């Protein structure tokens, strides 16, 4: 079986959780005997070499629909459905609030897609996207897919609530690489907090900084600013006090070392489908603080300390509780047993086989 994976044009130049998901899923599938190629949506592709296409990111229909029409191959979609509507209504600037109020979440996403085409130089891959709009494009893809592969049951229910479609799905949880499951190299944790993720509005580092500035709690922020979020990064640095340090982008080995040292990892995002860095932190025996917004409670159940992203007080209170609590070995065991790329690949292959039978 030879499968083609296709995702957004900026998959590698602006890496995110979807980049990890695609690369790790492909690697694990290859160990199961599946031939996998990863292509960007704006590449020229010889479809005849493949039996099936696996797309990622339903909120980027412009990156999917042209390939569906040109290839005429069956396809599955890892939906990775991030909902930006709450943040755009309540917390961004006047322009985003106005757009959200006038056009709704899908109209706003349509305008943002046009913005990426104009400002970032991204390619318009499917001209019909301009005609059909964002919502109809997504609904068409969801209905015509051979199978949907959300990261959680909750994600699928959110899709059903927003869009009109009828299709079946297999839940394929996000996961961690085996590197994060090895025995920690440091026996005792420091009373410090890590936040790992791209520095951008949705990850909410600014409210995290406001929660911990001028306290005696050390905070280390790992990651680089996303494109078009340099002003947000500058504001983060402006409001940070001496207990807060920006470490930039680190490689996996250094991240594991930092996780082994830190007592707590926090990701107070405005929205997370899973929060890959939180799964990785849990596997390294960190206590985890994470947003309630999104699908996180299905993943972390009662093991996490949850916070409200709009409230620095809520973020700080959750962090203090996590610092005071003992580390829970059951959390490490839970994520190490349930969220592996090997298991994700098995469920993905199950979907492929069902589609191609």
N, C-alpha and C positions, 0 to 999 in steps of 0.2 A: 504493500500500500504506500503510495506517495501522496503527501498532503502539502498544500500550499497555505502558509499563514500570511495574512496581509493585515497591516496596521497603518496608523497615521504616518504622514511623511516625516514628522519630527521625532519619530520613535527613539532614534539614537542621538540626535543632536540636542533634544530636550528630554532626557530619560526620566521616567517615572515608574510607578508601581506596575503599570502595564508592560513596560520594557522588561522588568524582572519576570513577570508572569509569562510572557511569550518566550523568552529565552530559556527559562527553566522548564516550562512545559515541553518545548521542542526537544531539549536535551533528554528529558525523562522518557519521552515517546520514542526517541531513537534507541534507547536501551531496551525498549519493548519490540524493536524490529520495524518501526515505522520510519519511512523516509520523510524528512521534513525540510522544506525550504522556507525561509523568512524573507518576505519582500515588503517594500514600502509601497503605499498606495499610489504614488506618482511614478513608479517604475513601469517600464514596458515588460510585459510578462507573456511567456509562451504557455498558454493554459493547457495545451494538449498533453503536456508532460504529467498532469495531475489527475487524480480521481475525485478530489474533494478540496474545497477551499474553507479555511477556518479564519473568519474575520474577528477583529477585536474592536471594542468601543462603539456601541450603537449610537452614542451621541455625536459621532462623526459620520453621518450617512453619506456625505460627499466622498468619503474615502472608501466606500463600499459599493454603492449602487452601480457604478460604471462597470466594475469587474463582474458583478452578477450578470449584467446584460451581455457583456462581451464573451464571457467564458461559457455560459450556459451549463455550468457545473453545479451539482448540489453543494449547499454550503451550510455551515453552522456558524453561530455567532457567540463568542464570549462577550456578553453585553456590557459588563463593567459600567453600569448605569449610575452615573453621578448626577445628583440633583442639586443644581446651583440656585434654585428659585428663592429659598429663604434668605440666603446671604445677599442676593441681588436686590431683594425688596427692602431689607432692613438695614444692611450694614455698609454697602458700598456708597460711592459718591452720588451726587444728584442725578447724573446722567443715567447710571445703571438703575437707580430707583425709578426714574421716569420711564425708561424702556420697559422694565419689568411690569410696571403698572399699566402701561398702554398696550403692550404686545403679549404679555404672559411669558412663561418660561421658554416655550418653543420658539416664539417670535424673537425673544431676546437671543436665543442660541443661533437663530438664523442670521441675525445682525452681527453676532460675534464671529460667525463663520466668514461673512463678507469682510469683516475687519481683518481676519487672519490672511485672507486672500490679498487685501490691499496693503496692509501695514507690514506683514511678515513675508510677503512674497510667495505664499503657498499657492499651489496650482489648483485651479478649478477642474477637478477630475471628471465630474459629471454635470454637463450643462443643464440637464433636466432638474437638478436640485434647485436651481434658481426659480424654475417654473412651479414645481410642486411644493416647495417650502420644506421646513424642517420636520414638522409633525407628520405630514403625509408620507414623506420619504422614509421616516423611521417605521411607520406603521406598515408600509409596503414591504420593507425588509423583514420585519418581524413575522409577517404573515407568510412570506414565501420561503423563509428559512426551513431547512430540513430538520433542524433542532436548535434550541437555545441552550446556552451553557452559562447561566448566572453563577456568581460566587456564593449565593445563599438563597434560601427560600424567600426570605424577606425582600431581597432585590427583585425577584420575579414578581412578587405581589405589588411592589411599587411600580413596576413596568405595566402590570395589568390595570392598575389604578389610573395611570396617565394615558395609556394608548389603547386603541381599539384593535385587538388582534386575537387570534385563536391558534395556539401552537403548544407543543409539548416541550418539556425541558428536563435536563439532568443537572443537578447541582454539582458544581465542580469547585470546591473550596480553594482559596488561595493558600499558599504554603511557604515553607522555608527550605533552604538547601541544607544538606547534611552537615555543612561546616558549622551551622549554628546549633546543631544538636550535640556536638562533642562536649565532653566534660569541661566546665569552665576552668581557666588557668589560674584564677585568683580566688582564694577561699573566702575572703572577707570583703564585703561591699563598703564603699564610701557613702557618706550621707550627701550624695549629690544627685542631680537630675539631668537626664539627657533628653533632647528632642531631636529626632532624626527625620528629615524630610526636606523636600524642596521648599525654599523660602518664598511664600506667596500668600495671598490673602486667604485662600481657602484653608490653608494649614494653620492659620491663626497664631503665628508666632508673636505677633504684636500684643495680643491680649495675654499671652503667656508671660511675656516680658513685664507687662503691667501688673500681672499677678505676683511676680517674684522680685521686682526691682526694690532696692533698698531693704532687702531682707538678708538674713545670714545663710540662705539656701543657695549653694552654688548651682548654676544652670549653664550647661554647655549645649550650644545649638550647632548641629551638624547638617550641612547642606549648602547649596548655592542658590541664589535668587533665580526664579523662573524668568523667562523673557517677558518683557513688559511689566515686571514687578520690581524694577530697580528702585523706584521711588519708595515702595513699601519697605524694601530692605534698608534703605537709608533712614526711614522713620524708625525701624526696629533698632538700628544702631544708635540713633539719636536718643531714644528713650531708655536704652540699656544702662544699667549701673555697674559698679565694679564687680559685683558677684556674678555677672553674666558674660559669657565668653562665646565668640563665634569661631568655630573651628574650620569652616569651609567644607569642601567635598573631601571625604576620606574613602580609602579603599576598604574592601570587605575585611581584611585582616585587622586593620586599625579600628574599624567599627566594632568588631567582636571584642577586641581588647577594651575599648571604652565601655561597652555594655557589661563586661565582666566586672568593671570597677564600680559602676553606678548602681545605686540602690533602686532608682526609679527611672522609668522612661515615660514621657508624657507626649500625647498627640491630641491637642485640644481642638481639632479641626472643626470647621463648619459642616463638613460632611466627609464620611469615609464609608466606602463599600466594605473594606476589611481593615485597612491599616497594616500594610505588610511589615513596616518597621516595628509595629507593636507585637506582631507574632514573633519576629526575630528577637525582640527584647525579652519576651516571655520565655523563649527557649534558653536564654542566657540567665535565667533566674532573676530578672528584674521584676519588681512590682510595677504594674502598669496603670497609668492614668490615661483615659481615652474619652473622646466625645460620645455622647448618646445619639448624635445625629447620624443617621445612616443605618447600617446593618451590623454594627459592632456588637450589640448585645447577643445576637445569634452566635457570634464567634466566641466571645469571651465570657458569656454567662455571668456567674457571680464571682468570677476570679478577678475582675477589674475594678478599679475605682473610677467611677464615671463623673464627668463634669459637664456643665453647660458652657458652650464656647463663648456665649455673649457676656458672661459674667467672670471678670478676673477673680472675684471673691470665691466663686464656685471652683475655679481652676486651682487657686491656692489651697483651699480647704481639702480638695481631693489629693493634692500633692503632699500636704502635711500628714494626712492619714496614711498615705502610702509609705512615707518615710518612717513613720512611727510603727507601722505593722511589720511583723516578721515576714521574711520571704516565704512563699508558699510553694513547696516542692511539687505539689499536685498540679499547679499551673504549668510548670515546665514539662511535666510528664504528659499533661493533657494536650498541649500544642505539639509536642514532639511525636506523639502517637497519632494525632488526628490530622495534622496539617503538614504533610510531606508532599513534595513534588512527585514522588513515586505513586502515591495514592491519587493525586490529581491527574496524573497521566493515565492511570488505569481507568478512571471514570471518563476521561476524554476519549480514550480508545473505545470504551463501551459505546459512547455516542457515535463515533465514526462507524463502528461495525453495524450498529442499528440502522444508520442512514444508508449504508452501502449493501445491506443484506439482499 
